[in-house]
Amino acid sequence: MKTKAILLCIVVLFGITAVFAQQSKFETIKIKTSGQCSKCKERIEKALVFEKGIKSADYDVETAVVTVKYNSTKTTSEKIKIVITKCGYDADEMKADDAAYQKLPSCCKKPDDPNHQKH
């Protein structure tokens, strides 16, 4: 009977340790983007959540900041920023991919762009 109790305790401790170890792999990063509207929000979040290692992405239109929760053993902040730039948006110090930016709707272009139009 004592052996079963000890074995059960070991299994429970191992399970708890595994859960905490997995949670500690996740990091959160906030990235300033050049997004302008809800279309930008949809485009950025969709691109990010389909990337390997990203658990969640939430873009705040008011602040133009995307908050990303990711597994640091599967991706990096640099790779996350590259995904954003390939959507046509700046990501902190990284500039938007030119070809992707040109494909954005006029409401999603930067305010100083002559082709920018408000909603």
N, C-alpha and C positions, 0 to 999 in steps of 0.2 A: 504494500500500500504506500509506503514512504517513497519507493522508487517511482511510482506513478505520479505522486505529488511533485517530486523533484523534477521529473521529466516535463510535467505540465508547466511548472514555473520557468524552466529553461525555454520552452517553446514560446510562452507568453513574452518573456524578456526579449527573445530573439525577434519576435514580431514587432514589438514596440521599437526596438533599435532600428529595424529595417525601415519602419515608417518615418522615424526622425531622420535617418540617413538620407532617405529619398527626398524629404521636404527640404533639407539643407542644400540640395543641389540647385534649387530654384533661386533665381535672383530677379530683382525688378530694376528696370531702367526707365528713365524718362527722357524722351528725345523731342527736341523742338523741331517742328516741321514747317513747311511753307503752305500747308493745307488751308483752305478758305471756307469750306462749307460742309454740309452733310454728305454731299457726294464724295468729297475728299475723305471724310470719316469712313464711309462705307468701303471705298477703294483701298485705303491704307489698312484698315482692320482685316479685311478679307485676305489681302496679300500676306499679312503677317501670320494669321492663324493657320494658314496652310503650310507654313514653313516648319521643317523638322526642329523640334526642341522648344517651340513656343507654345506656352500653355494658354495665355490670354493676351489680348491687346485691346486697349481702350483709348480712343482718340477724343480729346476734349476740344471741340471746335472753338470755344471762347479763348482758350489759351494757346491753341495750336500745338499742344503737347500730347504725344502718344505715350502711354504707360504700358510697358510690355513685361510680362512675367515669363521667364524662360529658364530652361534647364541648361545650366552653364557647362555641363559635360557634353551637350549635343550641339550648341551653337554659341556664338559670341556677340557682343554688342556691335562689333564691326560688321558682322554678317547681317544683323538686323537692320542696321543703317543702310546697307547696300540694297536690301529688299525695298526699303522706302524710296531710295533714289531711283530704283528701276521702275517705280510706279509714277515717277515724274515729279517727286517732291524733294526739297532739301531735307537733310537729316543732320541736325546740329551743324558741324563744320563741313559736312559732305554736300556737294552740290547735286542737284537733280540731274538725272540722265537726260541729255538734250532731246533725243528722239522721243522718249516717253513724255517729257514735258510738253512738247509740241502737239502731242495727241490728246492732251487734257482738254476738257470743255472750257469755254472762255470764262465761266464763273470760277473755275479751279485754278486759273493762272494767277500769278503774283499781282498784287495791286499796282505795282509800278510798270507792269507789262501793258503796252498799248492795246493789246487784244483782250485784256481783262474786262469782263462785264459783271456787274453785280446782279444778284437775283432780282 
